[in-house]
Amino acid sequence: MKQQEYINYYRIAEAINYIQQNFIKQPTLDEIADKVNLSPFHFQRLFSEWAGVSPKKFLQYISVEHAKQILNNTQTTLFETSHRTGLSGTGRLHDLFVKIEGMTPGEYKNQAKNLNINYSFSECLFGEILVASTHKGVCYMGFLDNNGSAFHELKKRFPKANFIQQTDSIQQSALQVLSKDRNKISDIKLHLKGTDFQLKVWEALLKIPTGNLSTYGSIAKAIEKPKASRAVGTAIGNNPIAFLIPCHRVIKSTGNFGDYMWGATRKKVIIGWEASKISLLNETI
């Protein structure tokens, strides 16, 4: 991604954060554009190019009321139809099909000793990101503000692994999902270090279709642990794979978006972006 596109992401993120904080007042185009130091015309064009919809329509997707509406329309059949992969057909956006392969008990116990992990830093639609992979699949993917802290988090998860800074085909395939053209992605594998409980929670997250939201309680029921909402929240907070394992699609039962490991504003941006894409596809049916 070009540097200017990277700058545009932060401008749009700032605009969306402003909309989220002031949606009750229904801010005008001029007000939002002024907040990000752009002319109304330039801002309207930039926002529409990035999100595919106008700032006014995007406000509807990102507001808390929209989140509540999605939750009210989301029944328990969400997980009964978990194999649905978005909207099928030519030109339709497909959900990502991701396979999780947990590390062996030996790898887990030995903290990935002697495991070779490639890692690289890239820029994507939602900011700068660190992607790491083993020979089996993606093992870490996290947004960052500076390279040092992200790499520190990676090493903390795999303290005894061998780290090599290089880009491989596994990383490149994963990064394609963060571009605007996701139809080319058919199958990505993840190589994760986690307890059985964590893996079950992360697998449940993969079953939330693009453009839909769920709650901690719903995830707990999906893994047949209805009283474990707090533990589910902890497992979601430990999700090592940003975006691919969509923990951003889990919000509070009140409709509040809640926290996000990689920033609350980024969570709002991703939720709104996904919702706008699904809405555009529905309009073409």
Solvent accessible surface area in square Angstrom, and as a share of the most:
residue,aa,sasa,rsa
1,M,85,0.38
2,K,154,0.65
3,Q,108,0.48
4,Q,95,0.42
5,E,83,0.37
6,Y,33,0.13
7,I,69,0.35
8,N,24,0.13
9,Y,4,0.02
10,Y,88,0.33
11,R,73,0.27
12,I,0,0.00
13,A,8,0.06
14,E,79,0.36
15,A,0,0.00
16,I,0,0.00
17,N,41,0.21
18,Y,49,0.19
19,I,0,0.00
20,Q,23,0.10
21,Q,126,0.56
22,N,29,0.15
23,F,33,0.14
24,I,146,0.74
25,K,162,0.69
26,Q,107,0.47
27,P,15,0.09
28,T,76,0.44
29,L,61,0.30
30,D,85,0.44
31,E,90,0.40
32,I,4,0.02
33,A,0,0.00
34,D,108,0.56
35,K,99,0.42
36,V,6,0.03
37,N,134,0.69
38,L,24,0.12
39,S,59,0.38
40,P,52,0.33
41,F,156,0.65
42,H,64,0.29
43,F,1,0.00
44,Q,67,0.30
45,R,118,0.43
46,L,15,0.07
47,F,0,0.00
48,S,37,0.24
49,E,104,0.47
50,W,14,0.05
51,A,0,0.00
52,G,32,0.31
53,V,10,0.06
54,S,38,0.24
55,P,4,0.02
56,K,159,0.67
57,K,67,0.28
58,F,0,0.00
59,L,11,0.05
60,Q,102,0.45
61,Y,18,0.07
62,I,0,0.00
63,S,8,0.05
64,V,27,0.16
65,E,105,0.47
66,H,33,0.15
67,A,0,0.00
68,K,79,0.34
69,Q,108,0.48
70,I,21,0.10
71,L,32,0.16
72,N,111,0.57
73,N,107,0.55
74,T,33,0.19
75,Q,112,0.50
76,T,107,0.62
77,T,68,0.39
78,L,15,0.08
79,F,40,0.17
80,E,129,0.58
81,T,70,0.41
82,S,20,0.13
83,H,162,0.73
84,R,112,0.41
85,T,59,0.34
86,G,12,0.12
87,L,38,0.19
88,S,93,0.60
89,G,46,0.44
90,T,136,0.79
91,G,58,0.55
92,R,53,0.19
93,L,19,0.10
94,H,67,0.30
95,D,19,0.10
96,L,28,0.14
97,F,102,0.42
98,V,13,0.07
99,K,93,0.40
100,I,35,0.18
101,E,72,0.32
102,G,27,0.26
103,M,20,0.09
104,T,63,0.36
105,P,118,0.74
106,G,37,0.36
107,E,39,0.18
108,Y,86,0.33
109,K,170,0.72
110,N,74,0.38
111,Q,73,0.32
112,A,0,0.00
113,K,120,0.51
114,N,109,0.56
115,L,17,0.08
116,N,85,0.44
117,I,0,0.00
118,N,26,0.13
119,Y,22,0.09
120,S,9,0.06
121,F,49,0.21
122,S,29,0.19
123,E,54,0.24
124,C,9,0.05
125,L,18,0.09
126,F,0,0.00
127,G,0,0.00
128,E,37,0.17
129,I,0,0.00
130,L,0,0.00
131,V,0,0.00
132,A,0,0.00
133,S,0,0.00
134,T,5,0.03
135,H,137,0.61
136,K,60,0.26
137,G,2,0.02
138,V,0,0.00
139,C,1,0.00
140,Y,6,0.02
141,M,0,0.00
142,G,0,0.00
143,F,11,0.04
144,L,9,0.04
145,D,124,0.64
146,N,81,0.42
147,N,66,0.34
148,G,49,0.47
149,S,62,0.40
150,A,8,0.06
151,F,50,0.21
152,H,122,0.55
153,E,42,0.19
154,L,0,0.00
155,K,90,0.38
156,K,130,0.55
157,R,47,0.17
158,F,3,0.01
159,P,63,0.39
160,K,105,0.45
161,A,12,0.09
162,N,70,0.36
163,F,47,0.20
164,I,75,0.38
165,Q,116,0.51
166,Q,89,0.40
167,T,73,0.42
168,D,31,0.16
169,S,79,0.51
170,I,49,0.25
171,Q,0,0.00
172,Q,100,0.45
173,S,40,0.26
174,A,0,0.00
175,L,35,0.18
176,Q,74,0.33
177,V,1,0.01
178,L,2,0.01
179,S,49,0.31
180,K,107,0.45
181,D,64,0.33
182,R,9,0.03
183,N,75,0.39
184,K,152,0.64
185,I,18,0.09
186,S,91,0.59
187,D,66,0.34
188,I,8,0.04
189,K,104,0.44
190,L,0,0.00
191,H,0,0.00
192,L,0,0.00
193,K,47,0.20
194,G,12,0.12
195,T,62,0.36
196,D,110,0.57
197,F,56,0.23
198,Q,36,0.16
199,L,29,0.14
200,K,107,0.45
201,V,0,0.00
202,W,3,0.01
203,E,75,0.34
204,A,5,0.04
205,L,0,0.00
206,L,42,0.21
207,K,83,0.35
208,I,1,0.00
209,P,5,0.03
210,T,6,0.04
211,G,18,0.17
212,N,38,0.20
213,L,4,0.02
214,S,2,0.01
215,T,17,0.10
216,Y,58,0.22
217,G,27,0.26
218,S,42,0.27
219,I,0,0.00
220,A,0,0.00
221,K,133,0.57
222,A,39,0.30
223,I,22,0.11
224,E,146,0.66
225,K,98,0.42
226,P,85,0.53
227,K,199,0.84
228,A,23,0.18
229,S,43,0.28
230,R,213,0.78
231,A,47,0.36
232,V,0,0.00
233,G,23,0.22
234,T,84,0.49
235,A,2,0.02
236,I,12,0.06
237,G,40,0.38
238,N,59,0.30
239,N,0,0.00
240,P,4,0.03
241,I,0,0.00
242,A,0,0.00
243,F,6,0.03
244,L,5,0.03
245,I,0,0.00
246,P,3,0.02
247,C,8,0.05
248,H,0,0.00
249,R,13,0.05
250,V,1,0.01
251,I,1,0.00
252,K,97,0.41
253,S,94,0.61
254,T,94,0.55
255,G,0,0.00
256,N,77,0.39
257,F,7,0.03
258,G,14,0.14
259,D,125,0.65
260,Y,23,0.09
261,M,80,0.36
262,W,22,0.08
263,G,33,0.32
264,A,45,0.35
265,T,40,0.23
266,R,22,0.08
267,K,3,0.01
268,K,25,0.11
269,V,0,0.00
270,I,0,0.00
271,I,5,0.02
272,G,0,0.00
273,W,3,0.01
274,E,4,0.02
275,A,9,0.07
276,S,0,0.00
277,K,38,0.16
278,I,31,0.15
279,S,22,0.14
280,L,56,0.28
281,L,24,0.12
282,N,76,0.39
283,E,105,0.47
284,T,93,0.54
285,I,133,0.68
